[in-house]
Amino acid sequence: MRTLGNILWLVLAGWWLALGYIIAGIVACILIVTIPFGIAAFRLAGYTLWPFGRHVVVARGAGIFSLIGNIIWIVLFGWELAIAHVVAGLILCLTIIGIPLGIAAMKLVPLALVPLGTRVVASDRMLPAYERELR
């Protein structure tokens, strides 16, 4: 089921949302100081292309540099990408089939605003160890 969701997502919204992250990543990699923003943007582009079956894990002890970086990210790129996710979510929610995809787009808004200090992991890694052994 998640493969079908990912294919629908890719066709309807994923490719152009990921394109926004790729453009932000290329712009961020122009300067050496902003390369961490570019790496985060490329990581999020991959997650935006194929989001179902993966989760975002927030590192609670990311530190002050992550906080400062996220503030700079919001000013430079985050607000535009968050608006793109909101617009995509609203457009996708216009149809019954698109409602789950629209909800997924809305769930990506906080990640578009504050990407530093997060990791994207497979859903299987989110399971407790005893459940992973059963699969």
C-alpha positions as CSV (number, residue, x, y, z in Angstrom):
1,M,0.0,0.0,0.0
2,R,2.8,2.4,0.8
3,T,4.3,1.9,-2.7
4,L,1.0,2.9,-4.3
5,G,0.9,5.9,-2.0
6,N,4.5,6.9,-2.9
7,I,3.7,6.6,-6.6
8,L,0.6,8.7,-6.3
9,W,2.5,11.2,-4.2
10,L,5.4,11.4,-6.7
11,V,3.1,12.0,-9.6
12,L,0.8,14.5,-7.9
13,A,3.1,16.6,-5.7
14,G,6.4,14.9,-4.8
15,W,8.4,15.8,-7.9
16,W,7.7,19.6,-7.8
17,L,8.1,19.8,-4.0
18,A,11.4,17.9,-4.3
19,L,12.5,20.3,-7.1
20,G,12.1,23.2,-4.6
21,Y,14.4,21.5,-2.2
22,I,16.9,20.7,-4.9
23,I,17.0,24.3,-6.0
24,A,17.4,25.4,-2.4
25,G,20.2,22.9,-2.0
26,I,22.0,24.1,-5.1
27,V,21.7,27.7,-4.0
28,A,22.9,26.8,-0.4
29,C,25.9,24.9,-1.8
30,I,27.3,28.0,-3.5
31,L,28.9,29.3,-0.4
32,I,31.1,27.1,1.8
33,V,29.4,28.3,5.0
34,T,25.9,27.2,3.9
35,I,26.8,23.7,2.7
36,P,25.1,22.1,5.7
37,F,21.9,23.8,4.5
38,G,22.4,22.3,1.1
39,I,23.0,18.8,2.5
40,A,19.8,19.1,4.6
41,A,17.9,20.3,1.5
42,F,19.1,17.3,-0.6
43,R,18.2,14.9,2.3
44,L,14.7,16.5,2.4
45,A,14.3,16.3,-1.4
46,G,14.8,12.5,-1.2
47,Y,12.3,12.3,1.6
48,T,9.8,14.5,-0.3
49,L,10.1,12.3,-3.3
50,W,9.3,9.1,-1.5
51,P,7.9,9.9,2.0
52,F,5.7,6.9,2.8
53,G,7.5,4.1,4.7
54,R,9.9,6.5,6.3
55,H,9.8,8.7,9.4
56,V,11.7,11.8,10.7
57,V,13.5,11.5,14.0
58,V,14.3,14.7,15.8
59,A,17.6,14.8,17.7
60,R,16.7,16.5,21.0
61,G,20.3,17.3,21.8
62,A,21.2,18.9,18.5
63,G,22.6,22.0,20.1
64,I,22.7,25.8,19.7
65,F,24.2,25.6,16.2
66,S,21.2,23.6,15.0
67,L,18.9,26.2,16.5
68,I,20.8,29.1,14.9
69,G,21.0,27.2,11.6
70,N,17.2,26.6,11.6
71,I,16.5,30.3,12.2
72,I,18.7,31.2,9.2
73,W,17.0,28.4,7.2
74,I,13.6,29.8,7.9
75,V,14.6,33.2,6.7
76,L,16.4,32.0,3.5
77,F,14.5,28.9,2.3
78,G,12.1,27.5,4.9
79,W,9.1,29.8,4.6
80,E,8.9,29.4,0.8
81,L,9.1,25.6,1.0
82,A,6.5,25.6,3.9
83,I,4.1,27.7,1.7
84,A,4.7,25.2,-1.2
85,H,3.7,22.3,1.1
86,V,0.6,24.2,2.4
87,V,-0.5,25.0,-1.2
88,A,0.1,21.4,-2.3
89,G,-1.8,20.1,0.7
90,L,-4.8,22.3,0.0
91,I,-4.9,21.4,-3.6
92,L,-4.6,17.7,-2.9
93,C,-7.4,17.9,-0.3
94,L,-9.8,19.0,-3.0
95,T,-10.4,15.3,-4.1
96,I,-11.3,12.3,-1.9
97,I,-8.3,10.3,-3.2
98,G,-6.0,13.2,-2.5
99,I,-7.0,13.8,1.1
100,P,-4.4,11.4,2.6
101,L,-1.7,13.0,0.4
102,G,-2.8,16.4,1.4
103,I,-2.5,15.5,5.1
104,A,1.0,14.1,4.3
105,A,1.9,17.4,2.7
106,M,0.7,19.3,5.7
107,K,2.8,17.0,8.0
108,L,5.9,18.1,6.0
109,V,5.4,21.8,6.8
110,P,7.3,21.8,10.2
111,L,10.1,19.8,8.6
112,A,10.3,22.4,5.8
113,L,10.7,25.1,8.4
114,V,13.2,23.4,10.7
115,P,15.2,20.6,9.0
116,L,18.5,20.8,10.9
117,G,18.7,18.4,13.8
118,T,16.6,15.7,12.1
119,R,17.2,12.4,10.5
120,V,15.1,10.4,8.0
121,V,14.9,6.7,8.9
122,A,12.9,3.7,7.5
123,S,9.7,2.9,9.3
124,D,11.1,-0.6,10.1
125,R,13.8,1.0,12.3
126,M,11.1,2.8,14.3
127,L,9.7,-0.6,15.5
128,P,10.8,-2.0,18.9
129,A,13.5,-4.6,18.6
130,Y,11.2,-7.6,19.3
131,E,8.8,-6.6,16.5
132,R,11.7,-6.2,14.0
133,E,12.8,-9.8,14.8
134,L,9.3,-11.1,14.0
135,R,9.3,-9.7,10.5
